[in-house]
């Protein structure tokens, strides 16, 4: 039925099944008197027409399919029951009455159905055939949120995929993405992004409205086909294409971000009452001075699509203007995406083209200004009282003496960017079972950063001789790729074989230049006439630089998928890949993978179990690599060592800057996964459960070496790291009534982690490294330790024994005795906690009632400790004088007890708190109007909110802004921050 449905979906067609034959016919205008003509339209949740829906008269073989706009017509006897079904959607039944012959049917998506097609490396499979770990998310499952990166809308949706952003309200901030735990010491940690089959894409250039689906390849067997770039997993993004239905869509939203869970500091009156410092006579709320009351953003997207049976197009144009919560930051961008596809009339070949430019103008936020605003004396005025045209010259501050309001309002800092993505595909169908495809792709990004500080700056007066200054920095990254693959399929009785072979070539170029100067004749031209500055004309002074580097990847790969009786499944792949980044002795590597699956639910002993619709067991093993480190690190290279004056002339001096390592190679990840996919109780509960174990070996980093090496350290492969965990992904359509649907989804994951070794046969190192050094005031030291046998994020510091009656911090000495904190030594430190979360959970709820739709999404991170950096520096009465502190420093908090300055900078677990939180993360509500007018199809009005409520015992603000990805989770290593916000969004979607 499904194959027939796909063949006749483009046109209104009736079909009838008689034994082994299918009879097609056009709808009859005149039917027998007993039949009633029935017509209508089938739509999906947001009012879009749903093509290819199968409509069957229950109890018969008579039926029809919807056209490209979801419309249908047929004639049936009164009282007949029509069954509407489509892959990925919950079926629906409607009884035909003479009074209701025009039907409006809305099918609700059942996206976790095992019948879905998922995209894998260099191809796609029916989900029933997949034997590795892949999570498929379609566009309708993404969260409603205003952000520059579409992965923000995926946060919490995929078990094991951690998406975090400690400054989400910064309009230029990008999230960090990590899959199944940290995987490296020094190489890249983020998954490979593949867009429309081209690896290495830029998600900054993807409009969420253009996304058709996102597939997350988690296991080693799934990502091994990408070789040296697959170690951290792969995220495959597929964009939408045009259909035969000519249509225009307009989407827009306006969002408002309000600061939430902001730290509260003493007012001017409270500051003086507590005798914190000098009274300068003003009453300044420094946070208000540098913040907007709300950050406003708007986005507009216009899409046109259409085509014929053999050709289609889709063109999107978007514009976005977003402000940050600080008074300077902002981002204006506009871009587009054009998709063209053509199939020859005889189906011999097909051509696809995607073209996506984007232009960006961004003003940067300054995180140090927020920390400065917290610590500044609130009696200091913003402006100079004797000359209000000038800003007050501030002489204090944890981050150095500067006026944060002046910095954000008078200094220019930002970038002008251009992004261009292009890919073209040609596919030749040589035989019905044999085809070959060539894809060329290019991703280019240009950024031209700017900075200007005026001559009136109080900072310039103190530090730069009252000279204005400017900088321009240009950077360009270009990636070109060629992918040539061939596919062969063979089916013989119960045996099915799919074979893939391919060649991949990728070339990367990175280049840039920078120039800096001071002392311009005027502030008027800002950074646009840097050559006029007198500062750079001093003999021997050179503030210009440039660079260029490149690398190549070449690979040959193949994969075989075998199925016996559509029940016993096997997949095996191998990628042979070489990289110019590796040493001369290790240019090439092999990355094998194998996976098996057993659709046990199809066995005779389970076919009578009506509550089992699908049950599949699977296991996979794969080897992947990581080559995301700098170019030329295996070579003996030279660099400039300044300038030498000889006979009145300056000469550039060069010398070696790194050791050669001919054995440098990729990091290697060996991954094992076992899992089960299921659909139970008439597809009322679908999902998957996975257990994974991964060892990352040959970790890259700098290691100490002895002579005859020229430098004291060599970049080498040393050490290993383990990750393991359990992932659960569930979906349950609880209620599926014609007028009301309710479904829930759940994603949960655990992560166990430990460093196995820092040494190998060639490089012997210590069994630990102290990390996360905290900044001044004082010398707090390191807060965490990476240690063999311990989890990432281990807090290694003094263990608190409370506070004595003099307000001093007490700690435990190495022998177990209690001593005053400032008397402790490094030997008294011990393991006191861990900042790596053990559990990540989410629960989604979606509702549809007639034309209303709603969603509630809850997200939680549990099982980790968080160091309260802000309380450590600003949360006690002992904080240095003339600096502001949190109001809790003089309240009932435990930090208010630390009144003695002798232990102010003693690092201990007194400042460790539980970071666990449960967050009402996203809520949306919409209503769709359906029109029969030729001028409009539908109109959906909606509202959404993000980061609405956080339940936590953590007192340092929103724990969600703490880093949980990377090597140092659970602690902010500096005092700088960007406020957390609650976002409220209003939008509409108009279909024409």
C-alpha positions in Angstrom: 0.0 0.0 0.0 2.8 2.4 0.9 4.6 1.9 -2.4 1.4 2.4 -4.3 0.6 5.5 -2.3 4.0 7.1 -3.2 3.5 6.4 -6.9 0.1 8.0 -7.2 0.3 10.7 -4.5 0.9 13.6 -6.9 -2.6 13.3 -8.4 -6.1 12.5 -7.3 -6.4 8.8 -8.2 -8.7 6.0 -7.1 -7.3 2.5 -6.7 -8.7 -0.9 -6.0 -6.8 -4.1 -5.0 -8.1 -7.3 -6.6 -6.0 -10.3 -5.6 -2.5 -9.5 -7.0 -3.6 -6.7 -9.2 -4.1 -3.0 -8.5 -6.7 -1.2 -10.7 -6.3 2.6 -11.0 -9.1 5.0 -12.1 -10.0 8.7 -12.1 -12.7 9.8 -9.8 -16.1 9.6 -11.4 -18.3 12.7 -11.4 -21.5 10.7 -11.7 -22.0 7.7 -9.4 -24.9 5.5 -8.6 -27.6 7.1 -6.6 -26.7 5.3 -3.4 -23.2 6.9 -3.3 -22.4 10.3 -1.9 -19.7 12.5 -3.3 -17.2 13.2 -0.6 -14.3 15.7 -0.9 -12.1 17.6 1.5 -8.6 18.4 2.6 -6.2 16.6 4.9 -3.7 18.7 6.8 -1.1 18.3 9.5 -0.8 19.9 12.8 0.0 23.5 11.6 -2.5 23.6 8.8 -0.2 22.5 5.9 -1.8 20.3 3.3 -0.6 16.7 3.6 0.0 14.9 0.3 0.0 11.2 -0.3 -2.5 10.3 2.5 -4.1 6.9 1.9 -7.9 7.0 2.2 -9.6 3.6 2.4 -13.3 2.8 2.8 -13.3 0.5 5.8 -14.0 -3.1 5.0 -13.3 -2.7 1.3 -10.4 -2.2 -1.1 -11.8 1.0 -2.5 -9.8 4.1 -1.8 -8.0 7.3 -2.9 -5.0 9.4 -2.1 -4.6 13.1 -1.5 -2.9 15.4 -4.0 0.0 17.8 -3.4 -2.2 20.2 -1.3 -3.8 17.4 0.7 -7.1 17.5 -1.3 -9.2 14.4 -2.2 -12.5 13.4 -3.6 -14.4 10.1 -4.0 -17.9 8.7 -3.9 -19.0 6.2 -1.2 -22.3 4.9 0.3 -23.7 7.0 3.2 -22.6 5.6 6.5 -19.2 4.4 5.2 -16.2 4.8 7.4 -13.2 6.4 5.8 -9.8 5.5 7.2 -7.1 8.1 6.8 -3.5 7.0 7.2 0.0 8.3 6.3 3.5 7.2 7.4 4.5 9.0 10.5 1.0 10.1 11.5 -1.7 8.6 13.7 -4.5 7.1 11.6 -8.0 8.6 11.9 -11.5 7.3 11.0 -14.5 9.4 9.9 -18.1 8.3 9.2 -19.7 9.8 6.1 -23.1 11.5 6.4 -25.0 13.1 3.7 -25.0 16.4 5.6 -21.2 16.4 5.9 -19.8 15.7 2.5 -17.0 18.2 2.8 -14.4 17.0 5.3 -11.5 18.8 7.0 -9.2 16.2 8.4 -6.1 16.9 10.6 -3.7 14.1 11.1 -1.5 14.2 14.2 2.1 13.2 13.8 3.4 10.0 15.3 7.1 10.8 14.7 8.6 8.0 16.6 6.9 5.3 14.5 9.3 2.7 13.4 8.1 3.2 9.8 9.9 6.5 9.5 12.7 6.9 7.0 15.9 8.2 8.7 18.9 9.7 7.1 22.2 8.0 7.7 25.7 8.6 6.3 25.5 8.8 2.5 22.0 7.5 2.3 18.8 6.7 4.1 17.0 3.6 5.5 13.6 2.7 6.7 13.8 2.9 10.4 13.0 -0.8 10.6 16.2 -1.6 8.7 18.5 0.6 10.9 20.9 -1.5 13.1 22.9 1.4 14.6 21.9 4.2 17.0 20.1 7.0 15.2 17.6 9.5 16.5 15.3 11.1 14.0 13.6 14.5 14.7 11.4 16.2 12.2 10.8 19.9 12.0 7.5 19.8 13.8 9.2 18.4 16.9 11.5 21.4 17.3 10.9 23.8 20.1 9.4 27.2 19.4 12.3 29.6 20.3 14.0 32.7 18.9 17.7 31.9 18.3 20.4 32.1 15.7 21.3 28.4 15.8 18.5 25.9 15.1 20.1 23.4 17.5 18.8 25.5 20.3 15.3 24.3 19.3 16.7 20.7 19.8 17.8 21.2 23.4 16.6 18.3 25.5 14.9 16.5 22.7 17.6 13.8 22.0 18.8 11.5 24.7 22.6 11.8 25.2 22.8 15.0 23.1 23.8 17.9 25.5 23.1 21.4 24.1 24.2 24.2 26.4 24.5 28.0 26.2 25.6 30.0 29.2 24.7 33.2 27.5 21.6 32.4 25.4 20.3 35.9 25.6 23.4 37.3 23.8 22.2 37.6 20.2 25.6 36.5 18.9 26.2 33.5 21.2 26.3 30.0 19.8 25.5 26.9 21.9 28.1 24.2 22.7 27.0 20.7 21.6 28.3 17.4 23.0 27.2 13.9 22.3 27.6 11.1 24.8 30.0 12.9 27.0 33.4 14.5 26.6 35.7 12.8 24.2 39.0 14.7 24.0 41.5 16.7 25.9 42.6 19.1 23.2 40.9 18.3 19.9 37.3 19.3 19.0 34.4 18.1 21.1 31.5 19.0 18.9 29.8 16.5 16.5 30.2 16.8 12.7 27.5 18.7 11.0 26.3 17.4 7.7 23.9 19.5 5.6 22.1 17.9 2.7 24.8 15.3 2.5 27.8 17.7 2.6 29.9 17.3 5.7 31.2 20.3 7.7 28.2 22.6 7.3 27.6 25.9 9.1 24.4 25.9 11.2 24.6 29.6 11.6 23.3 29.8 8.0 20.3 27.6 8.5 16.8 29.0 9.0 14.7 26.8 11.2 11.8 27.2 8.8 13.9 25.4 6.1 14.6 22.3 8.2 12.8 19.1 7.1 14.5 16.8 9.6 17.5 16.3 11.9 19.1 12.9 12.3 21.6 12.3 15.2 24.0 9.5 14.5 25.2 8.5 18.0 26.9 5.1 17.8 30.3 4.4 16.4 28.8 2.2 13.7 26.5 5.0 12.6 29.3 7.6 12.4 32.3 5.5 11.4 31.4 6.1 7.7 32.7 9.6 8.3 36.1 8.4 9.6 38.4 11.0 11.2 35.5 13.4 11.7 33.0 11.1 13.3 34.4 10.6 16.8 32.1 13.0 18.4 29.0 11.8 16.6 27.3 13.3 13.5 24.2 15.5 13.1 22.6 15.3 9.7 20.4 18.2 8.7 18.0 17.8 5.7 16.4 21.0 4.3 13.0 21.2 2.7 12.4 20.9 -1.0 9.7 22.1 -3.3 6.6 20.1 -4.2 4.2 20.2 -7.1 1.9 22.4 -5.0 2.6 26.1 -5.8 2.5 28.0 -2.5 3.8 31.0 -0.7 4.3 31.1 3.1 5.1 34.0 5.4 6.4 33.4 8.9 7.2 36.0 11.5 7.7 36.4 15.2 8.6 39.1 17.7 10.4 38.1 21.0 11.0 39.8 24.2 13.8 38.6 26.6 13.6 39.7 30.2 16.5 39.2 32.7 15.7 36.6 35.3 17.4 35.2 38.4 19.7 38.2 38.4 22.1 38.6 41.3 21.1 41.3 43.8 23.8 43.6 45.2 23.6 46.3 47.8 22.0 49.6 47.0 23.9 52.8 47.7 22.1 53.3 51.0 22.8 49.7 52.0 26.4 50.0 50.9 26.9 52.9 53.2 25.0 51.3 56.1 27.4 48.4 56.0 30.4 50.7 55.7 31.6 49.0 52.6 33.6 52.0 51.3 33.9 55.6 50.3 30.8 57.7 49.7 31.1 59.4 46.3 27.7 61.0 46.6 25.7 59.2 43.9 23.1 56.5 43.9 23.9 54.3 40.9 22.4 51.0 39.9 25.1 49.9 37.6 23.2 46.9 36.3 20.4 49.2 35.2 22.9 51.5 33.6 24.2 48.9 31.2 21.0 46.9 30.6 17.9 47.2 28.5 14.6 46.6 30.2 14.1 43.9 27.7 15.8 42.6 24.6 13.6 42.8 21.5 14.1 40.6 18.4 12.1 40.1 15.2 12.3 37.7 12.4 10.6 37.5 9.0 10.7 34.6 6.6 9.1 34.5 3.1 9.0 31.2 1.3 7.8 30.4 -2.2 7.7 26.8 -3.6 6.2 24.9 -6.4 7.0 22.7 -9.4 5.8 20.0 -11.6 6.0 16.2 -11.7 9.7 16.4 -12.7 11.0 19.7 -11.4 10.5 21.7 -8.2 11.9 24.7 -6.5 11.8 26.3 -3.0 13.1 29.8 -2.3 13.4 31.3 1.2 14.3 34.8 2.2 14.7 35.8 5.9 15.5 38.9 7.9 16.3 39.0 11.6 17.1 41.9 13.9 17.9 41.1 17.5 19.1 43.1 20.5 20.9 41.8 23.5 20.0 42.5 27.2 23.1 44.8 27.4 22.8 48.3 25.7 25.4 47.6 23.0 25.0 44.1 21.6 22.8 43.3 18.6 22.6 41.4 15.4 21.1 42.2 12.1 21.2 39.6 9.4 19.4 38.7 6.2 19.8 35.6 4.1 18.2 33.2 1.7 18.1 29.6 0.5 17.3 28.4 -2.9 16.6 24.7 -3.7 16.2 23.5 -7.3 15.6 19.9 -8.2 14.9 18.3 -11.6 14.3 14.7 -12.7 14.5 13.7 -16.3 11.3 12.6 -17.9 12.6 9.1 -18.3 14.0 9.0 -14.8 17.6 8.5 -16.1 19.1 11.3 -14.1 18.3 13.9 -11.5 19.9 17.2 -10.6 19.8 19.1 -7.3 21.1 22.5 -6.3 21.2 24.4 -3.0 22.4 28.0 -2.7 22.4 29.9 0.6 24.0 33.3 1.2 23.8 35.3 4.5 25.0 38.7 5.5 25.5 39.7 9.2 26.2 42.9 11.0 26.8 42.3 14.7 27.7 44.3 17.8 29.4 42.4 20.5 28.3 42.1 24.1 30.9 42.6 26.9 30.6 40.1 29.7 33.2 41.8 31.8 30.9 44.8 32.1 28.3 42.9 33.9 30.7 41.6 36.5 32.1 45.2 36.8 28.6 46.4 37.4 28.1 44.0 40.2 31.3 44.9 42.0 31.5 48.7 41.6 30.8 51.0 44.5 27.1 52.1 43.9 27.9 55.6 45.2 30.2 56.3 42.2 28.4 58.4 39.6 28.2 57.4 35.9 29.1 60.8 34.6 31.7 63.3 35.7 29.8 65.7 38.1 31.9 68.7 37.0 31.5 67.9 33.2 28.4 65.8 32.5 29.6 65.4 28.9 32.4 63.1 30.2 32.1 59.8 32.0 33.4 59.4 35.5 37.0 58.2 35.7 36.7 55.0 37.8 39.8 53.9 39.7 38.6 50.6 41.1 37.2 47.3 39.9 37.9 43.5 40.0 38.5 43.4 36.3 40.6 46.6 36.2 39.4 50.2 36.5 36.9 51.0 33.8 33.5 52.5 33.5 31.1 49.8 32.1 28.5 52.2 30.9 31.1 54.2 29.0 32.6 51.0 27.5 29.3 49.8 26.2 28.0 53.1 25.0 31.1 54.6 23.4 33.4 51.8 22.3 32.5 50.0 19.0 33.1 46.3 18.9 31.6 43.8 16.5 31.8 42.1 13.1 30.5 42.2 9.5 30.0 38.7 8.2 29.3 37.0 5.0 28.4 33.3 4.7 27.9 31.3 1.5 26.9 27.7 1.3 26.6 26.0 -2.1 26.1 22.4 -3.2 25.1 20.7 -6.4 24.3 17.0 -6.9 24.0 14.9 -10.1 22.6 11.4 -9.9 22.6 8.9 -12.8 20.3 5.9 -12.7 22.4 3.4 -14.7 20.0 0.5 -14.0 16.9 0.2 -11.8 19.2 -1.3 -9.2 22.4 0.7 -9.9 23.0 4.4 -9.6 25.9 6.8 -9.1 25.9 10.3 -7.6 28.4 13.2 -7.5 28.0 16.0 -5.0 30.1 19.2 -4.9 29.8 21.5 -1.9 31.4 24.7 -0.8 31.1 26.5 2.6 32.7 29.9 2.9 32.6 32.4 5.7 34.1 35.8 5.9 34.2 37.9 9.0 35.6 41.5 9.3 35.8 42.4 13.0 36.0 46.0 14.1 36.9 47.8 17.3 37.2 51.5 18.1 37.8 53.4 21.4 37.5 57.2 21.3 40.0 59.7 22.6 37.5 60.8 25.3 37.7 57.4 26.9 38.7 57.5 30.6 40.3 54.1 30.0 42.4 55.5 27.2 43.4 58.4 29.4 44.7 56.1 32.1 46.3 53.4 29.9 46.9 54.6 26.4 48.0 58.2 26.8 44.6 59.6 25.9 44.9 58.3 22.4 42.0 56.9 20.4 42.6 53.4 19.0 41.1 51.1 16.4 41.5 47.5 15.1 40.3 45.6 12.1 40.6 41.8 11.8 39.7 39.8 8.8 39.2 36.1 8.8 38.1 33.7 6.0 37.4 30.0 6.2 36.7 28.0 3.1 35.8 24.3 2.7 35.4 22.6 -0.6 34.2 19.0 -0.9 33.6 16.4 -3.6 31.7 13.3 -2.8 31.2 10.5 -5.4 29.2 7.5 -4.4 27.6 4.5 -6.1 24.6 2.4 -4.9 23.6 -1.1 -5.8 20.6 -3.0 -4.6 19.7 -6.6 -5.1 16.7 -8.6 -3.9 16.5 -12.4 -4.4 13.6 -14.1 -2.7 14.1 -13.5 1.1 17.5 -11.9 0.6 18.0 -8.1 0.3 21.3 -6.4 -0.3 22.3 -2.7 -0.5 25.9 -1.9 -1.3 27.5 1.6 -1.2 31.0 2.6 -2.4 32.4 6.1 -2.5 35.3 8.6 -2.7 35.5 11.8 -0.7 37.9 14.8 -1.1 37.8 17.8 1.2 40.0 20.9 1.1 40.1 23.5 3.9 41.7 26.9 3.8 41.8 29.4 6.7 43.4 32.9 6.3 43.2 36.3 7.8 44.9 39.6 8.6 44.8 42.1 11.4 45.9 45.7 11.9 45.9 48.0 14.9 46.7 51.7 15.4 46.3 54.6 17.8 46.3 58.4 17.9 44.1 59.3 14.9 43.6 63.0 14.1 39.8 62.6 14.7 37.3 60.3 16.3 34.9 60.8 13.4 36.1 58.1 11.1 36.3 55.5 13.9 38.0 52.3 12.5 37.6 53.3 8.9 41.0 55.1 8.4 43.5 53.2 10.5 46.5 54.3 8.4 46.3 57.9 9.7 47.2 56.9 13.2 50.5 58.3 14.4 51.2 55.5 16.9 52.2 53.0 14.1 54.6 55.4 12.5 57.2 55.0 15.3 60.2 53.1 14.0 60.3 49.4 14.8 56.6 49.3 15.8 54.5 46.9 13.7 50.9 46.2 14.7 49.9 44.3 11.5 49.8 40.6 11.0 48.5 37.9 8.6 48.2 34.2 8.3 47.1 31.4 6.0 47.0 27.6 6.5 45.3 24.7 4.8 44.6 21.0 5.1 43.2 18.1 3.0 41.1 15.0 3.7 40.9 12.1 1.2 38.9 9.0 1.8 37.6 5.8 0.2 34.6 4.1 1.8 32.1 1.4 1.5 29.1 -0.1 3.3 26.9 -3.2 2.9 23.4 -3.6 4.3 22.0 -7.1 4.2 18.5 -8.3 5.2 17.1 -11.9 5.4 13.4 -12.2 5.4 13.2 -8.5 6.5 14.0 -9.9 9.9 17.7 -10.6 10.3 19.8 -7.5 9.6 23.5 -6.9 9.1 25.5 -3.7 8.2 29.2 -3.4 7.8 31.3 -0.4 6.7 34.9 0.7 6.2 36.5 4.1 5.6 40.1 4.4 4.6 41.1 8.0 5.1 44.2 10.2 4.9 44.8 13.7 6.4 47.6 16.2 5.8 47.4 17.1 9.5 48.9 13.8 10.6 52.6 12.9 10.8 54.5 11.4 7.9 54.3 7.9 9.5 50.5 8.0 10.1 48.9 9.8 7.1 46.2 7.1 6.6 43.8 5.3 8.9 41.1 2.7 8.7 37.7 3.0 10.4 35.6 -0.1 10.4 32.1 -0.7 11.8 29.6 -3.5 12.0 26.1 -3.7 13.4 23.4 -6.4 13.6 19.7 -6.4 14.2 17.0 -8.9 14.9 13.3 -8.0 14.4 12.3 -10.4 17.0 8.7 -9.1 16.9 8.3 -10.7 13.5 9.1 -14.2 14.7 6.4 -16.8 14.8 6.5 -17.1 18.6 5.6 -13.4 19.0 3.3 -12.8 16.1 0.3 -13.7 18.3 1.3 -11.1 20.8 -1.1 -8.4 19.7 0.4 -5.8 22.1 3.7 -6.0 20.2 3.6 -4.1 16.9 7.4 -3.9 16.4 10.3 -5.2 18.5 13.9 -5.1 17.3 17.2 -6.0 19.1 20.4 -4.6 17.8 24.1 -4.3 18.6 26.9 -2.3 16.9 30.6 -1.6 17.2 32.6 1.0 15.3 35.9 2.8 15.3 36.0 6.6 14.6 38.6 9.3 14.6 39.1 12.9 15.6 41.4 15.2 13.6 40.0 18.5 14.8 43.2 20.2 15.8 45.4 22.8 14.3 47.3 22.5 11.0 51.0 21.7 10.8 51.4 20.5 14.4 53.3 17.4 13.2 55.9 19.6 11.5 59.0 21.4 12.6 57.9 25.0 12.1 59.5 28.4 12.5 58.0 31.6 13.8 59.0 35.2 14.2 60.9 36.1 17.4 60.5 39.8 17.2 62.8 42.4 15.5 66.5 43.0 15.9 68.0 46.5 15.3 71.3 46.3 13.3 73.0 49.3 12.0 69.8 51.4 12.2 67.6 48.8 10.5 65.2 46.4 12.1 65.3 42.8 10.9 62.7 40.1 11.6 64.2 37.2 13.7 63.0 33.6 13.1 63.4 30.5 15.2 61.8 27.0 15.7 58.6 27.1 17.7 57.6 23.5 17.9 59.0 20.0 17.8 58.4 17.6 14.9 56.3 14.6 15.5 56.2 12.2 12.6 54.0 9.8 14.6 51.1 12.3 15.2 47.8 10.6 14.3 44.1 10.9 14.9 42.4 10.3 18.2 40.5 7.1 18.1 37.2 6.2 19.6 36.1 2.6 20.0 32.4 2.5 20.5 30.0 -0.4 21.5 26.2 -0.1 21.7 23.4 -2.5 22.3 19.8 -1.4 22.0 16.2 -2.2 21.5 13.6 -0.4 19.3 9.9 -1.0 20.0 6.3 -0.1 19.1 3.8 -1.5 21.6 0.0 -1.4 22.3 -1.1 -0.5 18.8 1.7 2.0 18.5 0.6 3.8 21.7 4.2 3.5 23.1 7.2 3.7 20.8 10.8 4.3 21.4 14.3 2.9 22.0 16.6 2.0 24.8 20.4 2.0 24.4 23.5 1.2 26.4 26.8 2.5 25.1 30.5 2.2 26.1 33.2 4.2 24.4 36.9 4.4 24.8 38.7 7.4 23.4 42.4 6.6 23.1 45.5 8.4 21.7 44.2 11.7 23.2 46.0 14.7 21.7 47.8 17.3 23.8 51.1 18.9 24.7 53.4 16.7 26.7 56.8 17.5 28.4 59.8 16.1 26.6 63.6 16.2 27.2 66.5 17.1 24.9 67.4 16.7 22.1 63.9 18.2 21.4 64.2 21.9 20.8 61.1 22.8 22.7 60.1 21.6 26.1 56.8 20.2 24.9 55.6 18.1 21.9 52.1 17.8 20.6 51.4 14.0 20.7 48.8 11.2 21.1 48.8 10.1 24.8 46.2 8.9 27.2 42.7 7.4 27.1 39.2 8.3 28.4 36.1 6.2 28.9 32.4 7.1 28.6 29.4 4.8 29.2 25.7 5.3 29.8 22.1 4.4 29.2 19.7 6.4 26.9 15.9 6.2 26.8 13.8 7.8 24.1 10.0 7.3 24.3 6.9 8.6 22.6 3.3 7.9 23.5 0.2 9.2 21.7 -2.1 8.9 24.8 -5.3 10.2 23.2 -6.1 10.2 19.5 -9.7 11.4 19.0 -10.9 13.3 15.9 -11.1 16.6 17.8 -8.5 16.0 20.6 -5.0 14.5 20.6 -2.5 14.4 23.4 1.0 12.9 23.2 3.9 12.8 25.5 7.6 12.3 24.8 10.5 11.5 27.1 14.2 11.6 26.7 16.6 10.5 29.4 20.3 9.7 29.6 23.0 8.8 32.1 26.7 9.4 31.6 29.6 7.7 33.4 33.1 9.0 32.7 36.6 8.6 33.8 40.1 9.3 32.7 42.0 6.0 32.2 45.5 7.2 31.6 47.8 10.2 30.9 50.7 8.2 29.8 51.8 5.7 27.1 55.0 3.9 26.2 56.6 6.9 24.6 55.4 9.7 27.0 55.3 9.2 30.7 53.3 11.9 32.6 51.9 12.4 36.0 48.6 10.7 36.9 46.8 14.0 37.3 46.6 17.6 36.1 45.3 20.5 38.2 42.9 22.7 36.2 40.5 25.6 36.4 42.7 28.2 38.0 40.5 31.0 39.6 41.4 34.6 39.0 42.4 37.3 41.5 41.7 39.0 44.0 44.1 36.8 45.9 45.5 33.5 44.6 42.8 31.0 45.1 44.5 28.3 43.0 43.0 25.4 41.0 39.5 24.2 41.6 39.4 20.9 39.7 41.7 18.0 39.0 41.8 15.7 36.0 43.0 12.4 37.5 43.4 8.9 36.3 40.5 6.8 37.6 38.3 9.8 38.3 35.4 11.4 36.4 35.8 14.6 34.5 34.9 17.6 36.6 36.3 16.4 39.9 36.5 19.2 42.5 39.8 19.0 44.3 40.2 21.5 47.0 40.0 21.9 50.8 37.2 20.3 52.7 35.3 22.7 54.9 34.9 22.1 58.6 32.6 25.1 59.1 33.2 28.6 60.5 34.6 29.5 63.9 33.4 32.2 66.2 35.8 34.7 64.7 34.2 34.3 61.2 37.1 32.4 59.8 36.7 29.4 57.5 37.8 26.1 59.0 39.0 23.2 56.9 40.3 19.6 57.4 44.0 19.0 57.3 45.5 15.9 55.7 45.6 14.1 59.0 41.9 14.8 59.7 42.4 17.6 62.2 40.6 21.0 61.9 42.6 24.0 61.1 42.0 27.6 60.0 41.8 27.9 56.2 44.7 30.1 55.6 47.0 27.7 57.4 46.2 24.8 55.0 48.7 23.7 52.4 48.3 22.1 49.0 48.7 18.7 50.6 45.5 19.2 52.5 43.3 19.3 49.4 41.1 16.3 48.6 38.2 15.2 46.3 35.1 17.0 47.5 32.6 16.7 44.6 32.0 16.5 40.9 30.6 19.0 38.4 29.6 16.5 35.7 25.9 15.7 35.6 24.9 12.1 36.0 21.4 12.4 34.5 19.7 14.6 31.8 15.9 14.3 31.4 13.1 15.9 29.5 9.4 15.5 29.2 7.3 16.9 26.3 3.6 17.2 26.2 1.7 18.2 23.0 -2.0 18.9 22.8 -4.4 19.5 19.9 -8.1 20.4 20.3 -9.8 21.2 17.0 -7.8 24.2 15.7 -5.9 24.8 18.9 -2.4 23.4 19.5 -0.3 23.6 22.6 3.0 22.2 23.9 4.7 22.0 27.4 8.3 21.0 27.6 10.1 20.3 30.9 13.9 19.7 31.1 16.1 18.6 34.0 19.8 18.1 34.8 20.6 16.1 37.9 23.4 14.7 39.9 26.1 17.3 39.8 27.8 19.8 42.1 28.2 23.5 41.2 30.8 25.9 42.6 29.2 29.2 43.4 31.9 31.5 42.0 29.9 34.6 42.6 29.4 33.8 46.2 33.1 33.1 46.6 34.1 36.5 45.3 31.1 38.7 46.2 29.0 36.8 48.7 30.7 37.4 52.0 31.1 40.4 54.3 34.9 39.8 54.1 35.0 40.8 50.4 37.6 43.5 49.8 36.6 47.0 50.8 35.1 49.6 48.4 33.6 46.7 46.3 29.9 45.9 46.3 28.7 42.6 47.4 25.5 40.5 47.1 22.7 41.3 49.5 22.9 37.7 50.8 26.3 38.6 52.3 24.5 40.4 55.1 21.5 38.1 55.2 20.8 34.6 56.6 22.9 32.7 54.1 25.8 30.6 55.2 28.2 32.9 53.3 27.2 35.8 55.6 29.1 34.0 58.4 32.5 34.5 56.7 33.3 37.9 58.2 37.0 37.5 58.7 39.2 38.6 55.7 42.0 36.2 56.6 40.3 33.3 54.9 38.6 35.3 52.1 40.5 33.6 49.2 40.7 30.1 50.6 39.3 27.7 48.1 37.1 25.0 49.7 33.9 23.1 49.2 32.1 25.6 51.5 31.1 27.2 48.2 30.0 23.9 46.6 26.2 23.5 46.1 23.9 21.1 44.4 23.5 22.2 40.8 20.4 20.0 40.1 17.5 21.8 38.5 14.1 21.1 36.9 13.0 23.7 34.4 9.7 24.5 32.8 11.6 25.2 29.6 9.2 25.9 26.8 5.4 26.5 26.5 3.6 27.3 23.3 -0.1 27.9 22.3 -1.4 28.3 18.8 -4.6 28.5 16.8 -5.0 27.8 13.1 -7.6 29.4 10.8 -8.4 27.3 7.7 -9.6 29.2 4.6 -11.3 28.1 1.4 -10.4 31.4 -0.3 -8.2 31.3 -3.3 -6.1 34.1 -1.7 -5.1 32.2 1.5 -4.9 28.6 2.8 -4.4 29.1 6.5 -3.3 31.4 9.2 -1.8 30.3 12.5 -1.3 32.6 15.4 0.9 31.5 18.2 2.7 32.5 21.4 5.5 30.8 23.2 7.7 31.3 26.2 11.1 29.8 27.2 12.9 29.5 30.5 9.8 30.1 32.4 10.4 28.5 35.8 13.5 27.0 37.4 13.3 24.8 40.5 16.7 24.5 42.2 18.5 24.8 45.5 21.5 26.5 43.8 21.8 30.1 45.1 24.1 31.4 42.4 21.4 32.3 39.8 20.3 30.1 37.0 22.3 26.8 37.1 21.6 26.3 33.4 24.2 28.9 32.6 26.9 26.8 34.2 29.1 24.9 31.7 28.2 21.1 31.6 30.0 20.3 28.4 33.8 20.0 28.0 36.5 19.1 30.4 35.6 21.5 33.3 31.9 21.2 34.1 30.1 22.7 37.1 32.1 25.9 37.5 32.6 29.3 35.9 36.3 29.8 35.8 36.0 33.6 35.8 33.6 36.1 37.2 32.3 37.4 33.9 28.8 36.4 32.9 25.8 37.3 30.8 22.3 37.4 32.3 19.9 34.6 32.0 16.5 35.6 30.5 12.9 34.5 30.1 11.8 34.8 26.5 8.3 35.6 25.4 7.5 35.2 21.7 4.5 36.0 19.5 4.2 34.9 15.9 2.1 34.1 12.9 2.3 31.7 10.0 0.4 32.7 6.8 -0.2 30.2 4.0 -1.1 31.7 0.6 
